[in-house]
Amino acid sequence: MRSERPCILVSNDDGVDAAGIKALQRELASIGNIKVVAPDRERSAASHSLTLQVPIRAYRLSENIISVDGTPTDCIMLAIKNLLEVKPDLVVSGINRGANMGDDITYSGTVAAAMEATLLGTPAIAISLDRGDNNDYDYTAAARIAREVSLAVLKRGLPDGILLNVNVPSLPSEAIRGVKITRLGKQVYEDLIIEQTDPRGKPYYWIGGQQETWSIEPNTDYTAVADGFVSITPIHLDLTDYRTFAILEGWELDSIAEAARGRTERQGENA
Ligand code: MN
């Protein structure tokens, strides 16, 4: 058992003032010393982007809360490399306003913050709350789940290069049916982009029109949350697909380099 309280770095992509990060900070304070380093405004769908073209500023809002005018990834990198006096024992990103499931995790700033922590060798959890029936968000149950999952990770650790992506249904704690280990689901986007005409007659586009529909498959994050369970998906940062090695080996890839060499020679002749 640890003698000292663990240091937990908390971030998100909804911004430092979002209700979800405040609920998370309050609840995790019972198990560790909480340091919040989060974007100064909403950066949802920022993905794993890093700010390279402009300087980044950090503002200390209180002893344990710093806002950064950058992306969630910037926040984690800055926090771990510069801003925190001690290396955190755990990074928790969220609680995101809205689920982060299936393919959506590749756009998610919430998950990206956890990815960055994982790349820097710190165990990390991303946690998101599904939207309620009336477009409402009550973070109470999700914050309690975050606390319990955090305790488990602090106690047991995570394999190298793995983060946990947690999605919580929009239910009171007592109505949550349990926890399921899941895989990423699949969704079918319909009318994702709305095209309209501006007052000057030029077209413009708005991404995110219609609500997506999910394919109902067993053991996915979506199905678990729809059934009232907390979903925990272990995410591997090695995106290599080892099964496809055999397929690509059948492509006679030597001929690709050969054909490219042939072109170079011919272009040389033409010059
Ligand atoms: Mn968000």
Boltz pocket constraint, residues with backbone or C-beta under 6 A from the ligand:
constraints:
  - pocket:
      binder: B
      contacts: [[A, 13], [A, 14], [A, 43], [A, 44], [A, 45], [A, 96], [A, 97], [A, 110]]
      max_distance: 6.0
